[in-house]
Amino acid sequence: MGKAYVFSSNDSFDLVQNTIDYLACKAKLGRAFTEDEKELLVNLYEALWWGGKIKGTPEAATLANHYVHGNGKEIRLDPSIYRDSVIVQDAMVCLKKYIADRQAKGKTFSIIKTTDADFRLSKFADPLRLGRRNQNTQGNIVAKDGALKTEEINRRLKFADNRFHLVASTSYTKPTFFTRWSVDSLYDFVDYAENKDDQHITRIPMDGGRNLILPDGLSSHMEKIGIAKRFWHRAEWHEQWRAA
């Protein structure tokens, strides 16, 4: 994998991809994995850690490594990965307007989530909708569940967490609001029962412009054979602000 990643070796790339495809077929068929095959999958996720460190996606690297070595323990991420995102910054503006409006009308606002139907269906969420935004540079809110979808050009966040929910926990002492912003995401994968056609995949960019394709079903299967464990990761930051 190192040759494929660093030296753009086509033979090495094909060998790694063919091996992934073979193991994916075994997982689909429910066949037992050998100890060597289990070790290979763990090594693959360790390789993602090294690659992420080299290529400027440290959070994605940390999450991949924690999947195979973290024993399911929650971890904290540097909040800047979310806070500096275009979609998050724009969502914060919209949520603050929504919170201020609820406060002015005497409605509750202590915990507001992008998943809340009252928010995501309101005029305050309109600037976040796909039809008003460029997905490549701005990201958007997913209408059906209120998840924020990362802007494509943000490689650091895209490869770590491309969909997530933003939560605003707010108190108010006139004339100032105090908000704790947070993101809690579960690092897991769609199993083959829900992903029979391999629609859910992870693309691992390699030098030379090629992408290794890692099916979510195979990553999920790693839990079933006891070499990985899903976990929660969290980031939070704070802000004092006043209604416009």
MOJO-V459009 format. One record per pair of residues at least 6 apart in sequence whose ideal C-beta (glycine too) atoms are under 6 Angstrom apart, sorted by sequence separation. I is the first residue (numbers start at 1). J is the second residue. D is the distance in Angstrom with one decimal. If there is no record, write none. Layout:
I_J_D / I_J_D
//
This chain:
3_9_4.2 / 82_88_5.1 / 103_109_5.6 / 119_125_5.8 / 205_211_5.5 / 222_228_3.8 / 102_109_4.2 / 133_140_4.8 / 141_148_5.8 / 142_149_5.7 / 150_157_4.8 / 170_177_5.6 / 171_178_5.1 / 4_12_4.0 / 52_60_4.7 / 53_61_5.1 / 150_158_5.0 / 203_211_4.2 / 204_212_4.1 / 3_12_3.8 / 4_13_4.0 / 52_61_2.6 / 66_75_5.9 / 140_149_5.4 / 170_179_4.5 / 99_109_4.7 / 130_140_4.3 / 139_149_5.3 / 190_200_4.3 / 139_150_5.3 / 168_179_5.1 / 169_180_4.5 / 4_16_5.6 / 49_61_4.5 / 139_151_3.9 / 150_162_4.6 / 201_213_5.4 / 202_214_4.4 / 99_112_6.0 / 128_141_4.0 / 138_151_5.4 / 168_181_6.0 / 137_151_5.6 / 149_163_5.5 / 201_215_5.4 / 1_16_5.1 / 49_64_5.6 / 167_182_4.8 / 48_64_4.0 / 49_65_3.9 / 125_141_6.0 / 136_152_4.5 / 137_153_5.7 / 147_163_4.5 / 148_164_5.9 / 200_216_3.9 / 136_153_6.0 / 198_215_4.8 / 59_77_5.5 / 147_165_5.8 / 148_166_5.8 / 45_64_5.0 / 164_183_5.0 / 98_119_5.6 / 164_185_5.0 / 195_216_5.5 / 45_67_5.9 / 59_81_5.2 / 195_217_4.7 / 45_68_4.5 / 161_185_5.3 / 192_217_3.8 / 42_68_4.9 / 98_124_4.1 / 120_146_4.3 / 190_216_4.4 / 191_217_5.8 / 97_124_5.3 / 189_216_4.0 / 191_220_4.0 / 94_124_5.1 / 189_219_4.1 / 94_125_5.9 / 115_146_3.8 / 189_220_4.1 / 114_146_4.2 / 94_127_6.0 / 94_128_5.9 / 91_128_5.9 / 188_230_3.9 / 187_230_5.9 / 187_231_5.4 / 1_47_4.8 / 5_51_5.6 / 186_232_5.6 / 187_233_5.9 / 185_233_5.7 / 115_165_5.2 / 184_234_5.1 / 114_165_5.4 / 86_138_5.2 / 87_139_3.1 / 113_165_5.9 / 114_166_4.9 / 183_235_5.1 / 86_139_6.0 / 113_167_4.9 / 182_236_4.0 / 112_168_4.7 / 180_236_5.9 / 181_237_5.3 / 91_148_5.8 / 111_169_5.3 / 180_238_5.4 / 179_239_5.1 / 87_148_5.0 / 109_170_5.7 / 178_240_5.4 / 87_151_5.8 / 176_240_5.7 / 177_241_5.3 / 86_151_5.0 / 176_242_5.9 / 175_242_5.4 / 85_154_5.8 / 103_172_5.8 / 99_170_5.6 / 85_157_5.4 / 95_168_5.1 / 81_156_6.0 / 91_166_5.5 / 81_157_5.4 / 63_160_6.0 / 57_155_6.0 / 57_156_5.5 / 60_159_3.9 / 60_160_4.3 / 59_160_4.0 / 82_183_5.2 / 57_159_4.7 / 63_187_5.4 / 100_243_3.8 / 82_235_5.3 / 83_237_5.2 / 77_233_5.6 / 79_235_4.4 / 72_229_4.0 / 71_229_6.0 / 74_232_4.5 / 75_233_5.1 / 76_234_5.6 / 77_235_4.5 / 79_237_4.1 / 72_231_4.9 / 68_228_5.0 / 67_228_4.9 / 70_231_5.5 / 28_192_5.4 / 41_222_5.7 / 42_227_5.5 / 38_227_5.1 / 24_215_5.1 / 27_218_5.2 / 33_225_5.4 / 24_218_4.5 / 27_221_3.9 / 17_212_5.8 / 13_210_5.9 / 8_207_4.7 / 8_208_3.4 / 5_206_5.3 / 4_206_5.6
//
